[in-house]
Amino acid sequence: MTLLATLDYASVFVFALTGALVASRAQLDIVGFAFIACLTAVGGGTTRDLLLDRNPVFWLGDPTVIGVAVGAAVLVFFTAHLFESRYRLLIWLDAVALSVAVSAGVAVAQSLGQSGVVVVIMGMITGCLGGLMRDVVCNEVPLVLKQGELYVSAAFGGALAAVIAAHLAMPPLAISLACITTTIVLRAGSLAFGWSLPVYRPRPPRM
């Protein structure tokens, strides 16, 4: 299995777990679990492939990834009740999924010879859109929009690290590791230690 395929499978599986956890919070049936898991797992990658005119879209070329997502949904359906805090599990699994998905998006864009700017954007899209779709459909506050947390910024940092690593002529595995490590460190730091960027504070108009 190639590095790119491994990243796609890992991203699909972990993001599908997060989708199923959100479905459990919404108390959906098993078909609802599978739908939300698949939407979360392939949403970002599908958008990436459509924008890059990559034919076929990754899950159409390899439908096994849908089976992986459905398997993750079934697993969570029968085990979610075992966890004391499904939300805490969700946010940490989502952090892992984000880091792997950003790396997958970066790898696809780099394999197609895209510029550094496009590589960064595709990494961010792949990492962020699936979770955004999941939360909007399930009427949850999107994690990507949580105030005072690094999410899109973590995806940006990871994708940028990959571009820098590629510029330094590092091998593909090292590029992916640089991307994953940077993304997960930034996201985990935000969750565990409150790392954040300054946010806009409205000021009263001057008289």
C-alpha positions, -999 to 999 in steps of 0.1 A, spaced: 0 0 0 13 34 -9 18 62 16 -10 82 0 -34 53 2 -24 47 38 -31 83 47 -65 82 30 -75 51 48 -63 64 82 -81 97 77 -113 80 66 -113 56 96 -106 82 123 -129 109 109 -156 83 105 -152 75 142 -158 112 150 -188 113 128 -203 83 145 -197 98 179 -216 129 169 -244 107 156 -245 90 191 -249 124 207 -278 130 183 -292 96 192 -295 85 155 -302 49 143 -275 27 128 -282 40 93 -279 75 105 -246 66 121 -233 52 88 -244 83 69 -228 108 92 -196 87 95 -193 85 57 -201 122 52 -174 131 78 -149 107 64 -151 117 27 -164 152 27 -131 170 28 -113 146 4 -142 148 -21 -141 186 -21 -103 185 -26 -105 160 -55 -133 180 -72 -113 213 -69 -81 196 -82 -101 179 -111 -88 146 -98 -106 118 -116 -120 96 -102 -127 111 -67 -107 89 -43 -136 69 -29 -151 63 -63 -118 49 -74 -116 27 -43 -150 21 -27 -134 1 0 -130 34 19 -168 36 23 -167 1 39 -140 13 63 -162 43 73 -193 21 77 -173 -3 98 -162 25 121 -198 36 124 -209 1 134 -181 -1 159 -191 32 176 -228 22 175 -221 -7 198 -194 8 220 -202 45 224 -221 39 257 -189 26 273 -173 60 273 -179 84 302 -174 115 281 -181 110 244 -175 147 238 -140 146 252 -133 115 232 -147 132 201 -125 163 203 -93 143 208 -101 118 180 -110 148 158 -76 163 165 -59 130 153 -82 129 123 -74 165 114 -37 159 114 -39 128 92 -64 144 68 -43 175 64 -13 153 55 -35 133 30 -46 165 13 -11 179 11 2 146 -3 -25 146 -30 -18 181 -41 20 176 -41 16 144 -61 -2 165 -88 26 190 -88 6 219 -74 22 251 -61 29 256 -24 -1 279 -20 -25 253 -35 -9 225 -14 -16 245 18 -52 252 8 -59 216 -2 -45 204 31 -67 228 50 -98 218 30 -92 181 34 -87 185 71 -115 209 80 -145 204 57 -156 169 67 -158 178 103 -176 211 95 -202 191 74 -206 166 103 -213 193 129 -236 214 107 -258 184 97 -260 173 133 -268 208 146 -236 209 167 -215 240 172 -187 233 146 -154 225 162 -137 245 134 -155 276 147 -149 273 184 -137 306 197 -103 306 213 -91 273 199 -66 265 171 -83 244 144 -80 259 110 -48 275 122 -35 241 132 -43 228 98 -26 257 82 5 252 103 7 216 94 3 221 57 29 249 58 53 226 76 49 201 48 55 227 21 87 238 39 98 201 43 92 195 6 112 227 -2 141 212 18 139 181 -4 129 158 25 115 123 15 77 119 13 74 101 47 93 128 65 71 154 48 40 136 61 54 133 96 63 170 97 27 178 87 10 154 111 33 163 140 29 201 136 -9 198 132 -14 176 162 9 196 184 -9 228 177 -43 213 181 -35 194 212 -18 225 227 -49 245 221 -71 218 238 -48 210 267 -31 244 274 -54 270 258 -31 280 230 -49 305 207 -44 334 184 -57 369 192 -94 372 183 -112 403 171 -126 425 199 -151 452 188 -144 486 201 -169 514 207 -169 541 180 -148 571 187 -168 603 194 
